[in-house]
C-alpha cells in the first residue's frame, strides 16, 4: 500500500493492469528493446475519496517534443472548446482588460477563441511540438510545466488572471498541491478556475477502463475535488456535466466565499453517494466488470479470427494502449491500427507492437470489422464512415459493453 498523493493516507489498491508502456509512446522497431514499462495500478483513498494511480512515470517521459496528441484534429473538439470559451466570455470576464491563462493549452484549440477577440491570454504547455503549433497560430504560449514557480513569473509579467482554464489536464498532474498553490497566486480575488476532466461516475457506470493509463494520475469526483480545493481555501461553486471524452465534468472553482455555490454541486454529491463512489466495494465491483469486459472482447476477437475475417483498429489513441496490453491484443488479432496523425503513422503501438498505418490504408481495402479505439468520438467517426458501413463493414465496441454494431 502506498500513501495518497494528496492527503498521505494509505491507498486501497483495487486493480492492476500489469506492466504497461507509455500510452502515447508509439515507436519504431529500433526502440522495441529499450521500451519503458511500469505497473499500471489504480487505488482508492478512503479519506479524501480520490481514485488515483499508485505509480506514474516521470512527466518528461509522457510530455515532450514528440508528444503525439493534437486537440484540433477533431471537429467536435473545436466546437466544444468554442462553446467553453463563449461561456467564459459571457459569464466570467467582467474587467475592462481581462487576462485568461490556460494550463496545458496544447495546440491552442481553446485560446484561439480569445486571441481572435484580442483578449490578453497565455497558454502554458509543456510539450514543445504542440506549443510550437500554437505559437505559429499567433497564440501567446510558454513551453513549461505549470506550478507555483511559473505562476509567480506570470503574475510578475502579466498580472493576475480573471480566468484560469484547463481541459483534460488537471487529472494528468500528480503534484496538484503545487499547481493549486500556483492557481491561488495567479487568480484574481474575484476570478474563476474552470477545468474539465473525465468523470469518475461515468468511468464506473460505463466500465470505460481504458480511461486508466499513465497520463491520468487522478480520476475525479465532485466529492474528491471539493475536498482537495477546500484544503487550499477554495471551493467548487458550480459543476457542468459534459458529453466529451466519454463523459466529463466541468468544475467552476473560486476563492472561498467569493461566489454563491450552485445547488448542482450538492445534488451531484448526493448522486455520488447513491453510486457508492465513497465506498471501496464499488471499486472491487468495477474490477470484476473490467475483467468480464476483457474476457468478452478477447473471445469475440478470437471467434472472428477463426472465421478468417479481418479486423483493423480505428484510431491509435492513448486509451487503446490499456486495452491492447491488458487484453493481450496483438497484430495476430488486429491487423493494424488506422490513424490520421502523421507522427504516429509508420510506427507501432506501445508494447503490443501493432503497426499504425495511414487512414488511406483503411479505405484502400475495407476490413470486415473495425475495432473502435476512439469510441468517445463514435458519433463523429460513424458519420464520416458511411461508405465503410455500406460496404458491409461492422464496428466492434467495448464501452459501455462489448458488442458488434
PLY file of the C-alpha trace (Angstrom):
ply
format ascii 1.0
element vertex 405
property float x
property float y
property float z
element edge 404
property int vertex1
property int vertex2
end_header
0.00 0.00 0.00
1.18 3.50 -0.86
0.34 6.91 0.58
-2.25 9.08 -1.19
-0.66 11.71 -3.43
-2.92 14.33 -1.89
-3.58 13.56 1.78
-0.92 10.87 2.52
-3.44 8.37 3.92
-2.89 4.79 2.73
-4.49 3.99 -0.63
-6.52 0.82 -1.12
-5.45 -0.73 -4.46
-8.33 -2.30 -6.40
-6.86 -3.27 -9.80
-3.56 -3.88 -11.57
-3.41 -3.90 -15.37
0.12 -5.36 -15.23
3.26 -3.99 -16.92
2.28 -1.08 -19.14
4.22 1.18 -21.53
3.84 4.92 -22.09
0.32 5.17 -23.55
1.23 7.68 -26.23
4.66 6.12 -26.79
4.24 4.95 -30.40
7.61 3.64 -31.50
9.86 2.27 -34.24
11.27 -1.31 -34.26
14.68 0.07 -33.23
13.10 1.25 -29.97
11.45 -2.07 -29.03
14.34 -3.31 -26.87
14.57 -0.09 -24.85
10.82 0.35 -24.28
9.90 1.59 -20.80
7.34 -0.23 -18.61
5.71 0.43 -15.24
2.92 -1.29 -13.30
-0.42 0.35 -14.09
-2.31 0.05 -10.83
-5.25 2.09 -9.52
-6.39 2.61 -5.94
-8.93 4.46 -3.81
-8.18 6.76 -0.88
-10.82 6.17 1.84
-10.05 9.55 3.47
-10.15 12.10 0.61
-12.11 9.80 -1.79
-9.63 10.32 -4.64
-9.08 7.49 -7.12
-5.51 7.56 -8.41
-2.60 5.67 -9.90
-0.20 4.08 -7.45
2.73 4.71 -9.77
3.19 7.18 -12.61
6.15 7.61 -14.98
8.20 10.82 -14.81
6.37 13.64 -16.57
9.21 14.11 -19.07
8.59 10.55 -20.34
4.97 11.46 -21.18
5.05 15.13 -22.28
7.89 16.15 -24.58
8.84 17.39 -28.05
7.36 14.28 -29.72
4.05 14.23 -27.83
1.56 12.65 -30.22
-1.76 14.32 -29.39
-3.12 17.41 -31.14
-6.56 18.55 -29.94
-7.52 20.30 -33.17
-7.70 17.06 -35.19
-11.33 16.65 -34.02
-14.01 18.97 -35.44
-16.24 18.14 -32.49
-13.50 19.22 -30.08
-13.09 22.53 -31.93
-16.82 23.23 -31.45
-16.70 22.07 -27.83
-13.91 24.48 -26.93
-15.59 27.29 -28.83
-18.63 26.79 -26.57
-16.40 26.57 -23.48
-14.70 29.87 -24.41
-18.06 31.53 -25.13
-19.30 30.64 -21.62
-16.16 32.16 -20.07
-16.51 35.30 -22.21
-20.20 35.79 -21.45
-20.23 34.95 -17.76
-16.82 35.47 -16.17
-14.77 38.13 -17.99
-16.07 41.34 -16.45
-12.96 43.53 -16.07
-12.07 46.17 -18.73
-8.82 44.39 -19.74
-9.30 40.70 -18.89
-6.49 38.17 -18.84
-7.04 34.43 -19.46
-4.50 31.66 -18.73
-4.83 28.06 -19.87
-2.89 25.25 -18.20
-1.93 22.56 -20.74
-3.08 24.60 -23.74
-1.99 22.01 -26.35
-2.16 23.45 -29.89
-4.24 26.46 -28.84
-7.66 24.99 -29.63
-9.27 26.85 -26.68
-7.20 30.04 -26.54
-7.63 30.81 -30.24
-11.19 31.86 -29.35
-9.78 34.56 -27.03
-6.94 35.53 -29.37
-9.48 36.22 -32.15
-11.18 38.75 -29.86
-7.82 40.30 -28.92
-8.23 39.31 -25.27
-5.00 39.03 -23.33
-4.16 35.36 -22.94
-1.36 32.93 -22.20
-1.05 29.20 -22.73
1.24 27.12 -20.51
2.11 23.96 -22.46
4.99 21.58 -21.61
5.13 19.65 -24.92
7.34 21.62 -27.31
5.86 20.35 -30.57
2.24 21.25 -29.76
3.30 24.56 -28.15
5.06 25.42 -31.43
1.82 24.86 -33.37
0.00 27.27 -31.04
2.72 29.91 -31.39
2.53 29.62 -35.18
-1.20 30.45 -34.91
-0.32 33.64 -33.03
-1.42 32.31 -29.63
0.73 33.51 -26.74
2.30 30.35 -25.27
5.15 29.45 -22.95
6.63 25.95 -23.04
6.86 24.73 -19.45
5.01 22.87 -16.70
2.63 24.96 -14.58
3.32 25.17 -10.84
3.82 27.72 -8.07
7.09 28.96 -9.54
5.71 29.53 -13.05
2.59 31.23 -11.59
4.76 33.84 -9.85
6.61 34.53 -13.11
3.32 35.02 -14.97
1.96 37.42 -12.33
5.19 39.47 -12.42
4.94 39.83 -16.20
1.18 39.95 -16.89
-0.65 40.48 -13.60
-3.33 38.20 -12.15
-5.80 36.23 -14.30
-9.56 36.74 -14.46
-9.98 33.12 -15.55
-7.69 30.11 -15.44
-8.79 27.28 -17.73
-7.79 23.64 -18.20
-9.24 20.75 -20.17
-8.12 17.14 -19.79
-5.06 18.37 -17.93
-5.57 18.52 -14.16
-6.02 14.74 -13.96
-2.55 14.40 -15.53
-0.71 16.22 -12.74
0.43 14.23 -9.66
1.78 17.33 -7.86
-1.64 19.03 -7.68
-0.94 20.88 -4.43
1.83 22.87 -6.14
-0.47 23.56 -9.10
-3.31 24.78 -6.85
-0.87 26.94 -4.86
0.11 28.45 -8.22
-3.55 28.96 -9.14
-4.18 30.80 -5.85
-1.28 33.16 -6.62
-2.32 33.72 -10.24
-6.11 34.03 -9.81
-7.65 37.41 -9.05
-9.75 37.56 -5.85
-12.95 37.53 -7.94
-11.60 35.21 -10.65
-12.53 31.62 -11.51
-10.74 28.40 -12.31
-12.71 26.32 -14.81
-11.48 22.87 -15.68
-12.89 19.64 -17.06
-11.67 16.06 -16.96
-13.09 12.54 -17.41
-15.63 11.96 -14.64
-15.26 9.02 -12.26
-19.03 8.38 -12.18
-19.09 7.88 -15.96
-16.00 5.65 -15.89
-17.63 3.36 -13.30
-21.06 3.29 -14.96
-19.66 2.62 -18.47
-16.78 0.31 -17.40
-14.56 2.59 -19.51
-11.37 1.21 -18.00
-9.31 2.47 -20.93
-9.53 5.92 -19.30
-6.95 4.49 -16.88
-3.47 5.00 -18.33
-0.17 6.63 -17.43
-1.13 10.26 -18.11
-4.21 10.11 -15.88
-2.88 10.30 -12.32
-6.34 11.09 -10.88
-9.99 10.15 -11.56
-12.12 12.97 -10.17
-15.50 13.04 -8.47
-17.20 16.19 -7.17
-16.57 14.96 -3.61
-12.83 14.44 -4.12
-12.39 17.75 -5.98
-14.30 19.61 -3.24
-12.13 18.02 -0.55
-8.94 18.89 -2.45
-9.71 22.57 -3.03
-11.04 23.11 0.49
-7.53 22.36 1.77
-6.44 25.46 -0.21
-9.28 27.71 0.97
-11.04 27.44 -2.39
-14.38 25.86 -3.24
-16.36 24.30 -6.08
-19.12 26.82 -6.91
-20.63 25.09 -9.94
-20.42 21.89 -11.98
-21.46 21.11 -15.55
-21.58 17.54 -16.90
-20.09 17.24 -20.42
-20.54 14.51 -23.00
-16.99 14.72 -24.40
-14.22 12.16 -23.79
-16.74 9.50 -22.85
-18.25 11.59 -20.06
-16.53 14.54 -18.36
-17.29 17.03 -15.61
-16.54 20.74 -15.76
-15.76 22.31 -12.39
-16.02 26.03 -11.61
-13.83 26.92 -8.62
-13.38 30.22 -6.80
-11.65 31.60 -3.73
-13.68 30.59 -0.66
-16.72 32.79 -0.02
-16.32 34.91 -3.17
-19.21 33.38 -5.15
-22.53 31.67 -4.36
-22.42 27.87 -4.55
-24.85 26.36 -7.06
-27.31 23.70 -5.87
-25.94 21.48 -8.67
-22.83 20.83 -6.54
-24.69 19.34 -3.56
-27.10 17.46 -5.85
-24.19 15.77 -7.63
-22.52 14.90 -4.33
-25.75 13.20 -3.24
-25.84 11.28 -6.52
-22.24 10.16 -5.93
-23.22 8.72 -2.55
-26.00 6.77 -4.29
-23.44 5.47 -6.84
-21.21 4.41 -3.95
-18.22 6.48 -5.10
-17.25 6.83 -1.43
-17.00 3.04 -0.88
-14.16 0.65 -1.64
-16.58 -2.17 -2.52
-17.77 -0.12 -5.53
-14.26 -0.28 -6.98
-13.93 -4.01 -6.38
-17.17 -4.43 -8.33
-15.70 -2.18 -11.03
-12.68 -4.51 -11.25
-14.95 -7.52 -11.81
-16.79 -5.66 -14.57
-13.44 -4.80 -16.20
-12.34 -8.44 -16.11
-15.65 -9.56 -17.65
-15.33 -6.93 -20.41
-11.77 -8.08 -21.18
-12.77 -11.75 -21.40
-15.71 -10.99 -23.68
-13.60 -8.84 -26.05
-10.87 -11.49 -26.35
-13.48 -14.19 -27.02
-15.12 -12.07 -29.73
-11.82 -11.32 -31.49
-10.73 -14.98 -31.33
-14.04 -16.09 -32.90
-13.67 -13.55 -35.71
-10.11 -14.78 -36.29
-11.35 -18.40 -36.56
-13.83 -17.26 -39.25
-10.91 -15.87 -41.29
-12.26 -12.31 -41.12
-10.11 -9.15 -40.98
-10.10 -6.76 -38.01
-8.42 -3.34 -38.14
-8.13 -0.93 -35.21
-9.60 2.53 -35.72
-7.70 5.44 -34.06
-4.34 4.95 -32.34
-5.46 6.54 -29.08
-3.68 6.63 -25.73
-6.63 4.69 -24.33
-6.04 1.87 -26.82
-2.73 1.11 -25.10
-4.52 -0.02 -21.93
-6.97 -2.18 -23.90
-4.47 -3.89 -26.20
-1.99 -4.70 -23.45
-4.45 -5.66 -20.72
-6.39 -7.88 -23.12
-3.29 -9.26 -24.87
-4.36 -7.98 -28.30
-1.55 -8.04 -30.88
-1.34 -7.99 -34.69
-2.45 -11.65 -34.61
-5.97 -10.40 -33.85
-5.85 -6.81 -35.13
-4.03 -6.44 -38.46
-3.10 -2.78 -37.99
-4.43 0.45 -36.47
-5.60 3.20 -38.81
-4.81 6.76 -37.73
-4.74 10.22 -39.33
-1.95 11.61 -37.10
1.28 11.81 -39.19
3.59 11.47 -36.15
2.06 8.04 -35.34
1.97 6.63 -38.88
4.64 4.10 -39.76
5.22 3.36 -36.08
3.95 0.59 -33.79
1.59 0.68 -30.83
3.21 0.64 -27.37
4.23 -2.85 -26.19
1.58 -4.68 -28.28
3.51 -3.54 -31.39
0.54 -3.40 -33.75
1.51 -1.44 -36.90
-0.02 2.04 -37.21
-0.89 2.88 -40.81
-2.29 5.97 -42.55
-6.06 6.29 -42.84
-5.76 5.69 -46.60
-4.80 2.06 -45.86
-8.12 1.59 -44.07
-10.02 2.92 -47.12
-7.94 1.05 -49.72
-9.41 -2.30 -48.74
-12.01 -2.11 -46.02
-11.71 -4.74 -43.26
-14.67 -6.87 -42.17
-14.56 -5.24 -38.72
-13.13 -2.04 -37.25
-12.24 -2.16 -33.54
-13.21 1.34 -32.40
-10.46 2.56 -30.07
-11.75 6.12 -30.47
-15.18 5.17 -29.03
-15.54 8.55 -27.31
-15.72 10.10 -30.82
-18.10 7.39 -32.12
-20.79 9.75 -33.39
-18.31 11.87 -35.38
-16.45 8.80 -36.70
-19.52 6.82 -37.76
-20.97 9.83 -39.57
-17.70 10.01 -41.51
-17.53 6.27 -42.27
-20.84 5.68 -44.04
-19.00 4.15 -47.01
-17.29 1.57 -44.77
-20.65 0.56 -43.28
-22.37 0.48 -46.69
-19.64 -1.90 -47.87
-20.71 -4.32 -45.10
-18.12 -3.24 -42.54
-19.05 -3.56 -38.87
-17.81 -1.87 -35.72
-16.56 -3.64 -32.61
-17.06 -1.52 -29.49
-16.29 -2.33 -25.85
-17.76 0.67 -23.97
-20.22 0.50 -22.26
-20.35 -3.16 -23.36
-18.63 -5.43 -25.85
-20.74 -5.72 -28.98
-20.79 -5.56 -32.77
-22.58 -2.65 -34.43
0 1
1 2
2 3
3 4
4 5
5 6
6 7
7 8
8 9
9 10
10 11
11 12
12 13
13 14
14 15
15 16
16 17
17 18
18 19
19 20
20 21
21 22
22 23
23 24
24 25
25 26
26 27
27 28
28 29
29 30
30 31
31 32
32 33
33 34
34 35
35 36
36 37
37 38
38 39
39 40
40 41
41 42
42 43
43 44
44 45
45 46
46 47
47 48
48 49
49 50
50 51
51 52
52 53
53 54
54 55
55 56
56 57
57 58
58 59
59 60
60 61
61 62
62 63
63 64
64 65
65 66
66 67
67 68
68 69
69 70
70 71
71 72
72 73
73 74
74 75
75 76
76 77
77 78
78 79
79 80
80 81
81 82
82 83
83 84
84 85
85 86
86 87
87 88
88 89
89 90
90 91
91 92
92 93
93 94
94 95
95 96
96 97
97 98
98 99
99 100
100 101
101 102
102 103
103 104
104 105
105 106
106 107
107 108
108 109
109 110
110 111
111 112
112 113
113 114
114 115
115 116
116 117
117 118
118 119
119 120
120 121
121 122
122 123
123 124
124 125
125 126
126 127
127 128
128 129
129 130
130 131
131 132
132 133
133 134
134 135
135 136
136 137
137 138
138 139
139 140
140 141
141 142
142 143
143 144
144 145
145 146
146 147
147 148
148 149
149 150
150 151
151 152
152 153
153 154
154 155
155 156
156 157
157 158
158 159
159 160
160 161
161 162
162 163
163 164
164 165
165 166
166 167
167 168
168 169
169 170
170 171
171 172
172 173
173 174
174 175
175 176
176 177
177 178
178 179
179 180
180 181
181 182
182 183
183 184
184 185
185 186
186 187
187 188
188 189
189 190
190 191
191 192
192 193
193 194
194 195
195 196
196 197
197 198
198 199
199 200
200 201
201 202
202 203
203 204
204 205
205 206
206 207
207 208
208 209
209 210
210 211
211 212
212 213
213 214
214 215
215 216
216 217
217 218
218 219
219 220
220 221
221 222
222 223
223 224
224 225
225 226
226 227
227 228
228 229
229 230
230 231
231 232
232 233
233 234
234 235
235 236
236 237
237 238
238 239
239 240
240 241
241 242
242 243
243 244
244 245
245 246
246 247
247 248
248 249
249 250
250 251
251 252
252 253
253 254
254 255
255 256
256 257
257 258
258 259
259 260
260 261
261 262
262 263
263 264
264 265
265 266
266 267
267 268
268 269
269 270
270 271
271 272
272 273
273 274
274 275
275 276
276 277
277 278
278 279
279 280
280 281
281 282
282 283
283 284
284 285
285 286
286 287
287 288
288 289
289 290
290 291
291 292
292 293
293 294
294 295
295 296
296 297
297 298
298 299
299 300
300 301
301 302
302 303
303 304
304 305
305 306
306 307
307 308
308 309
309 310
310 311
311 312
312 313
313 314
314 315
315 316
316 317
317 318
318 319
319 320
320 321
321 322
322 323
323 324
324 325
325 326
326 327
327 328
328 329
329 330
330 331
331 332
332 333
333 334
334 335
335 336
336 337
337 338
338 339
339 340
340 341
341 342
342 343
343 344
344 345
345 346
346 347
347 348
348 349
349 350
350 351
351 352
352 353
353 354
354 355
355 356
356 357
357 358
358 359
359 360
360 361
361 362
362 363
363 364
364 365
365 366
366 367
367 368
368 369
369 370
370 371
371 372
372 373
373 374
374 375
375 376
376 377
377 378
378 379
379 380
380 381
381 382
382 383
383 384
384 385
385 386
386 387
387 388
388 389
389 390
390 391
391 392
392 393
393 394
394 395
395 396
396 397
397 398
398 399
399 400
400 401
401 402
402 403
403 404
